[in-house]
């Protein structure tokens, strides 16, 4: 029966063209099945004739299966999605992402999956063991609802009796004595000889007769406080609504352009730059990596992924406010890392080679993976950054290596805006002011991923000294290579023009007119619009570097 159920999953939801594990419900159930359900089946007495072989096979595979920490982490992930996005638990159990305040799906999946009573029981049990009765009540209620009228299966961890017992005590701990009494009485119908439950019934009846103020069934459950309670509401609001980021027509200081940073290497193929914010200064570089580069980086990082750590006094430790796995990549080990370091230098002008910057850090966020509000730069003299003598983090660049269907935005809390995940783009910002002091407006957070598998890569520039690349008196290397291998009139004139510019800072019509004509016929008529206009823009700037833009347009 269990095999048939698993087979139906592989013939159904797992056979879809989209990644089924991008669905947090399906991902949680997979982890639970591999850690809990198979274990329960193997150690059951329902199939004794082949249980010995099954147990031997299971023991052989057990080391590669999810651990108890993974299962608990997956349960925490679902509760985190519930909290941050204000999701209705009953809808979440049915495979829908609906907010409590809005019955419309926050995100609609092409194929949905539902949680069972045992799934809900396990999530509730994780909260219960941490004395988090706010979450345990909500999830045990769903477990009881789904367990009622269904038969027990060998792979299940819990039963209806277990769910009633835990739900009754959870209600008692939240002050809802009448509900605790009602559930305990129902439990006695299934287990009339349970002395502990009889004792609890007597205690609850006595408390109700004493008319204690905290015995009402109308009590509102209070969500437990977190570490970042002061910024929690702003953080969650930004994750839900993508903040109040000004649109281009509302703030003319924000714009998009083709950016070269004055670098010859970007002259013929500038990068698409989007100015997201001026305070703090945040820029999004579109198409920063290729699909092949992103895939290779994920492949190289996979074997080294370990639970991410944070600064804890003088040391580093794991923390619930940062849930992800990370790995560090060195240029010497992978050629693509060196190429990305060079690209980062081109667009930022920063020397990102160690020891002036940290190694590239690749991060993968699992079910509900997130990073609560934090600074990238050190805010205390006891930070490990200073103990390692690497200097403070002056800037951060974050590269998105995978698409995310919902969630996963980067929220800047005090600046009140958030940036959604843009596949293959890079988000850059300065952590420090020019005087070396930390910029408090860079307080940011990684919102939990609702649907998708978020991969990111980080590079932090340390404050030893800032060295900028020299961008003057350099002929583009591609022009030199092309000029020696082809006799195209376009290439020859381009080469002569750039050589002339290199040695002579005066410009005459004798140079720009022939160049413009050949550019027009060779590129414009050849439908190479972008290259034509990029080079044309450079010519116009050379001709009239100090005049207004409209003068150059008149010339064109």
C-alpha positions in Angstrom: 0.0 0.0 0.0 2.8 2.4 0.9 4.7 1.5 -2.3 1.5 2.2 -4.3 1.1 5.6 -2.7 4.7 6.6 -3.4 4.4 5.3 -7.0 1.4 7.4 -7.6 3.3 10.5 -6.5 6.1 9.7 -9.1 3.4 9.2 -11.8 1.6 12.4 -10.7 3.2 15.5 -9.2 6.8 14.3 -9.6 6.2 13.8 -13.3 5.3 17.4 -13.9 7.7 19.5 -16.2 8.2 22.0 -13.4 10.3 21.2 -10.4 8.0 19.5 -7.9 10.3 20.2 -5.0 9.9 23.9 -5.6 6.6 23.4 -3.8 7.3 23.6 -0.1 4.4 21.2 0.7 5.8 18.5 -1.6 9.4 19.2 -0.3 8.3 18.8 3.3 6.4 15.6 2.6 9.5 14.2 0.7 11.8 14.9 3.7 9.2 13.4 6.1 8.7 10.3 4.0 12.4 9.6 3.7 13.1 10.2 7.4 10.0 9.2 9.2 7.5 7.2 7.1 10.0 4.7 5.6 11.5 4.2 9.0 8.0 3.4 10.5 7.2 1.0 7.6 10.5 -0.8 8.0 10.0 -1.3 11.7 6.3 -2.2 11.5 5.0 -5.8 11.8 2.6 -5.4 8.8 4.7 -7.3 6.3 6.8 -9.8 8.3 7.5 -12.1 5.3 9.9 -9.6 3.7 10.7 -7.2 6.5 14.2 -8.6 7.1 15.4 -7.8 3.5 13.6 -4.4 3.7 15.4 -3.5 6.9 18.8 -4.5 5.5 18.3 -2.3 2.4 17.1 0.6 4.6 20.2 0.4 6.8 22.4 0.4 3.8 20.8 3.7 2.5 20.1 5.3 5.8 23.3 7.5 5.9 22.3 9.2 2.7 18.7 10.0 3.8 17.5 13.1 5.6 18.4 13.4 9.3 16.1 14.4 12.1 17.5 17.9 12.0 16.4 18.1 8.3 12.9 17.0 9.2 12.5 19.5 12.0 14.0 22.2 9.8 11.4 21.5 7.1 8.7 21.8 9.7 10.1 25.1 10.9 10.2 26.2 7.3 6.4 25.7 6.9 5.8 27.6 10.1 8.0 30.4 9.0 6.1 30.7 5.7 2.9 30.8 7.8 4.2 33.7 9.9 6.1 35.9 7.5 3.4 35.8 4.8 0.5 35.6 7.2 -0.8 32.4 5.6 -3.9 30.6 6.7 -2.9 27.2 8.1 -6.1 25.4 6.9 -5.4 26.6 3.3 -1.7 25.8 3.5 -2.7 22.2 4.5 -4.8 22.0 1.4 -1.9 23.1 -0.8 -3.0 26.7 -1.2 -1.1 29.9 -0.2 -3.8 32.1 1.1 -3.4 35.0 3.6 -5.6 35.2 6.6 -6.8 38.6 5.4 -7.4 37.6 1.8 -9.0 34.4 0.6 -7.3 34.7 -2.9 -4.1 32.6 -3.4 -0.9 34.5 -2.6 0.7 32.3 -5.2 -1.1 29.7 -7.3 0.7 26.4 -8.1 0.1 24.6 -11.4 0.0 21.3 -9.4 -0.8 21.4 -5.7 -0.1 18.8 -3.0 -1.9 18.4 0.4 -0.7 17.6 3.9 -2.0 14.6 5.8 -3.1 14.4 9.4 0.3 12.9 10.3 2.1 15.6 8.4 0.3 18.2 10.5 0.9 16.3 13.7 4.7 16.3 13.0 4.8 20.0 12.4 2.7 20.6 15.6 5.0 18.3 17.5 8.1 20.2 16.5 6.5 23.4 17.9 5.2 21.6 21.0 8.6 20.3 21.9 9.9 23.9 21.8 7.0 25.0 24.0 5.7 27.1 21.1 2.0 26.5 21.8 0.9 29.2 19.4 1.9 27.1 16.4 1.2 23.7 18.0 -2.5 24.6 18.6 -3.0 25.6 14.9 -1.2 22.5 13.5 -2.7 20.0 16.0 -6.2 21.3 15.2 -5.6 20.4 11.5 -4.1 17.0 12.5 -7.2 16.2 14.6 -9.5 17.3 11.8 -7.7 15.1 9.3 -7.3 12.1 11.6 -11.0 11.9 12.3 -12.7 9.4 10.1 -9.4 8.0 8.6 -7.7 4.7 9.2 -4.2 4.6 10.7 -1.3 3.7 8.4 1.9 1.9 9.3 4.0 4.9 8.1 2.3 7.3 10.4 4.1 8.8 13.4 1.0 9.9 15.3 -2.6 8.9 15.8 -5.9 10.7 16.5 -5.4 10.0 20.2 -1.9 11.5 20.2 -3.2 14.6 18.4 -6.1 15.1 20.8 -3.7 14.7 23.8 -1.2 17.2 22.5 -3.8 19.7 21.4 -5.6 19.6 24.8 -2.4 20.4 26.6 -1.5 23.1 24.1 -4.8 24.8 24.7 -4.3 24.5 28.5 -0.9 26.2 28.2 -2.5 29.1 26.2 -5.2 29.5 28.9 -8.0 28.0 26.9 -9.2 25.6 29.6 -12.7 24.9 28.2 -11.2 23.6 24.9 -8.6 21.6 26.8 -11.5 20.0 28.8 -13.6 19.2 25.7 -10.7 17.6 23.9 -9.6 15.5 26.9 -13.2 14.2 27.3 -13.1 13.2 23.6 -9.8 11.5 24.2 -11.3 9.4 27.0 -13.8 8.0 24.5 -10.9 6.5 22.6 -8.8 5.6 25.6 -11.1 5.3 28.7 -8.4 3.7 30.9 -5.9 6.6 30.6 -5.4 7.7 34.2 -3.4 10.8 33.3 -6.2 12.1 31.1 -8.7 11.4 33.8 -6.6 13.5 36.2 -6.4 16.3 33.6 -10.2 16.3 33.2 -10.6 16.7 37.0 -8.0 19.5 37.0 -9.6 21.4 34.1 -13.1 21.1 35.7 -11.8 22.5 38.9 -10.2 25.4 37.2 -13.4 26.3 35.3 -15.4 26.1 38.5 -13.0 28.5 40.2 -13.8 31.0 37.3 -10.2 31.8 36.6 -9.9 34.8 34.2 -7.7 32.9 31.7 -10.2 30.1 31.0 -12.2 31.6 28.2 -12.6 29.7 24.9 -12.5 33.1 23.2 -8.8 33.8 23.9 -6.7 35.0 21.0 -3.5 33.1 20.4 -0.5 35.3 20.8 2.5 34.7 18.5 5.7 34.3 20.4 8.2 37.1 20.3 11.3 36.8 18.2 14.9 38.1 18.4 14.1 41.0 15.9 10.7 42.0 17.3 11.4 45.7 16.7 11.8 45.3 13.0 9.6 42.2 12.5 6.5 43.9 11.3 8.4 46.1 8.7 10.4 43.0 7.6 7.3 40.9 7.0 5.3 43.7 5.4 8.2 44.2 2.9 8.3 40.4 2.2 4.5 40.4 1.6 4.1 43.5 -0.5 7.5 44.2 -2.0 7.6 47.5 0.0 7.1 51.1 -1.1 9.9 51.3 -3.6 9.5 54.4 -5.7 8.7 53.9 -9.4 10.8 55.5 -12.1 8.2 58.1 -13.0 7.8 59.1 -9.3 11.6 59.6 -8.7 13.5 60.8 -11.8 16.8 60.2 -10.0 16.3 56.4 -10.4 16.9 55.1 -13.9 18.2 52.3 -16.1 21.0 52.5 -18.5 23.8 50.6 -20.4 26.8 50.9 -18.1 30.5 50.7 -18.9 32.0 52.2 -15.7 34.6 53.7 -18.1 36.1 50.3 -18.8 37.2 49.4 -22.3 36.3 45.8 -21.6 32.6 46.9 -21.4 32.7 49.3 -24.3 31.1 47.1 -26.9 29.0 45.1 -24.5 27.9 47.3 -21.6 26.0 45.8 -18.7 22.4 46.7 -18.1 22.2 48.7 -14.9 19.1 49.5 -12.8 19.5 52.1 -10.0 17.2 50.7 -7.3 18.0 53.2 -4.5 20.2 56.2 -3.8 20.1 56.0 0.0 21.4 53.5 0.5 23.0 53.2 -3.0 21.7 49.9 -4.4 22.2 48.8 -8.0 20.9 45.8 -9.9 23.1 44.6 -12.8 20.9 42.5 -15.1 22.3 39.5 -17.0 25.5 39.5 -14.8 26.1 35.7 -15.2 25.0 33.3 -17.9 22.8 30.2 -17.4 25.8 28.0 -18.0 27.9 29.9 -15.4 25.1 29.7 -12.8 24.7 26.0 -13.4 28.4 25.3 -13.0 28.7 27.4 -9.8 25.8 25.4 -8.3 27.4 22.2 -9.3 30.8 23.1 -7.9 29.3 24.3 -4.6 27.0 21.3 -4.0 29.6 19.0 -2.4 30.8 21.7 0.1 27.4 22.9 1.3 27.2 23.2 5.1 24.8 24.9 7.5 25.4 28.7 7.3 26.8 30.4 10.4 26.6 33.9 11.9 28.9 35.9 14.1 28.3 35.1 17.8 30.5 37.2 20.0 34.1 36.2 19.2 33.0 33.0 17.4 30.6 31.8 14.7 27.6 29.6 15.2 24.4 28.4 13.6 21.2 30.4 14.3 17.5 30.1 13.7 17.4 33.6 12.2 19.6 32.4 9.3 18.5 29.2 7.7 20.5 28.2 4.6 23.5 26.1 3.6 26.7 27.7 2.1 30.0 26.8 0.5 33.1 28.9 -0.4 34.7 28.8 -3.8 38.3 29.8 -4.6 39.5 31.0 -7.9 42.3 28.5 -8.0 39.8 25.6 -7.9 37.3 26.8 -10.5 38.0 28.9 -13.6 34.5 30.4 -13.6 35.2 32.0 -10.2 38.1 34.0 -11.6 36.0 35.2 -14.5 33.3 36.4 -12.1 35.9 38.2 -9.9 37.1 40.1 -13.0 33.5 41.0 -14.0 32.8 42.3 -10.5 35.9 44.5 -10.7 34.8 45.8 -14.1 31.4 47.0 -12.9 32.4 48.2 -9.4 36.0 49.3 -9.9 37.0 47.4 -6.7 39.8 45.0 -6.3 38.0 41.8 -5.1 41.0 39.5 -5.0 41.9 38.1 -1.5 43.0 39.6 0.9 41.1 42.7 -0.3 37.9 40.7 -0.4 36.4 37.4 0.8 36.1 34.3 -1.3 32.8 33.8 -3.2 30.2 32.3 -1.0 27.4 30.2 -2.6 24.2 29.9 -0.6 21.2 27.6 -1.0 17.9 28.3 0.8 15.7 25.3 1.5 12.1 25.1 2.6 11.3 28.5 4.1 15.0 29.4 4.0 15.7 33.0 5.1 18.0 35.5 6.8 16.3 37.8 9.2 17.3 41.5 9.4 21.1 42.0 9.7 24.0 44.1 8.6 26.7 42.6 6.4 29.4 44.9 8.0 30.6 44.5 11.5 28.9 46.6 14.1 31.1 45.6 17.1 34.8 45.6 17.7 34.5 42.0 18.9 33.3 40.8 15.4 35.3 37.9 13.9 36.0 40.2 10.9 38.4 42.2 13.0 39.9 39.2 14.7 40.7 37.7 11.3 42.3 41.1 10.3 40.3 41.2 7.1 38.9 44.7 7.7 35.2 45.6 7.7 33.0 44.9 4.7 32.7 48.0 2.6 30.4 46.6 -0.1 28.4 43.5 -1.0 27.4 42.0 -4.3 24.8 39.3 -4.4 24.3 37.2 -7.6 21.0 35.3 -8.1 21.9 31.9 -9.6 18.3 30.5 -9.9 14.8 31.7 -10.5 12.3 31.8 -7.6 8.6 31.7 -8.4 7.4 33.3 -5.1 9.1 34.9 -2.1 12.8 35.2 -1.5 13.0 39.0 -2.0 15.8 41.0 -0.4 14.2 43.6 1.9 16.0 46.8 3.1 14.2 47.4 6.3 14.9 51.1 7.2 15.0 52.2 3.6 11.6 50.6 3.1 12.0 48.8 -0.2 12.6 45.2 -1.4 14.1 43.7 -4.5 12.6 40.5 -5.9 14.9 37.7 -7.2 15.9 38.3 -10.8 17.6 35.3 -12.2 21.3 35.8 -13.3 21.3 39.4 -12.0 23.6 40.9 -9.4 22.6 43.2 -6.6 25.3 45.6 -5.4 25.3 48.0 -2.4 27.8 49.9 -0.2 27.8 48.9 3.4 30.0 51.8 4.7 29.9 55.5 4.3 32.9 57.3 2.8 34.2 57.9 6.3 34.3 54.2 7.1 31.2 54.3 9.4 28.5 51.7 8.9 25.4 52.7 6.9 22.4 51.8 9.1 20.1 52.1 6.0 21.7 48.8 4.7 19.9 46.8 7.4 18.4 44.1 5.1 16.9 40.6 5.2 16.4 37.6 2.9 12.7 36.8 2.8 11.7 33.2 3.1 11.2 31.3 -0.3 7.6 30.3 -0.8 8.0 28.4 -4.1 11.3 27.7 -5.8 14.9 26.8 -5.0 16.9 29.9 -4.3 20.6 29.9 -5.0 22.7 33.0 -4.4 26.3 33.9 -4.5 27.9 36.6 -2.3 31.1 38.6 -2.5 32.0 40.9 0.3 34.7 43.6 -0.3 36.8 44.3 2.8 38.1 47.7 3.8 41.9 47.5 3.5 42.2 50.0 0.7 40.0 50.6 -2.3 41.9 50.2 -5.6 40.1 51.1 -8.8 40.9 49.8 -12.3 42.7 52.1 -14.7 40.4 52.8 -17.6 42.3 55.3 -19.7 44.7 54.9 -22.6 43.7 51.3 -23.2 42.5 50.0 -26.6 39.8 47.4 -26.3 41.5 43.9 -26.6 38.8 42.6 -28.9 39.5 45.4 -31.4 43.2 44.4 -31.4 42.4 40.7 -31.9 39.9 41.4 -34.7 42.2 43.8 -36.5 44.9 41.1 -37.0 42.5 38.5 -38.2 40.1 40.3 -40.6 40.1 43.0 -43.2 36.5 44.2 -42.6 36.3 48.0 -43.3 34.3 48.4 -40.1 36.9 46.7 -37.9 39.8 48.5 -39.6 38.2 52.0 -39.2 37.2 51.2 -35.6 40.8 50.2 -34.8 42.2 53.3 -36.4 39.7 55.5 -34.6 40.5 54.0 -31.2 44.2 54.2 -31.8 43.8 57.9 -32.8 41.7 58.5 -29.6 44.4 56.9 -27.5 47.1 59.3 -28.6 45.2 62.4 -29.6 42.5 64.1 -27.5 41.2 66.3 -30.4 38.4 65.2 -32.7 37.6 66.4 -36.2 34.8 65.7 -38.7 37.3 63.8 -40.8 37.2 61.0 -38.3 33.6 60.8 -37.1 31.8 61.1 -40.5 33.3 58.1 -42.2 33.0 56.1 -39.0 29.4 57.0 -38.7 28.6 56.0 -42.3 30.2 52.6 -42.0 28.6 52.0 -38.7 25.3 52.7 -40.2 25.6 50.4 -43.2 27.5 47.6 -41.5 25.6 47.5 -38.2 22.3 49.4 -38.4 21.3 47.8 -41.7 22.5 44.5 -40.3 20.0 44.8 -37.5 22.7 45.0 -34.9 20.9 47.8 -33.2 22.4 47.6 -29.8 26.0 47.6 -30.9 25.4 50.5 -33.4 23.9 52.7 -30.7 26.4 51.9 -28.1 29.3 52.9 -30.3 27.4 55.9 -31.6 26.9 57.1 -28.1 30.6 56.9 -27.5 31.4 58.9 -30.7 28.9 61.6 -29.7 30.4 61.9 -26.2 33.9 62.2 -27.8 32.7 65.0 -30.1 30.8 67.0 -27.5 31.9 65.8 -24.0 30.9 69.1 -22.3 27.8 70.0 -24.3 24.3 69.1 -23.4 22.8 65.8 -24.6 20.3 67.6 -27.0 23.3 69.1 -28.8 24.6 65.7 -29.5 21.2 64.5 -30.6 21.0 67.4 -33.0 24.3 66.4 -34.5 23.1 62.9 -34.9 
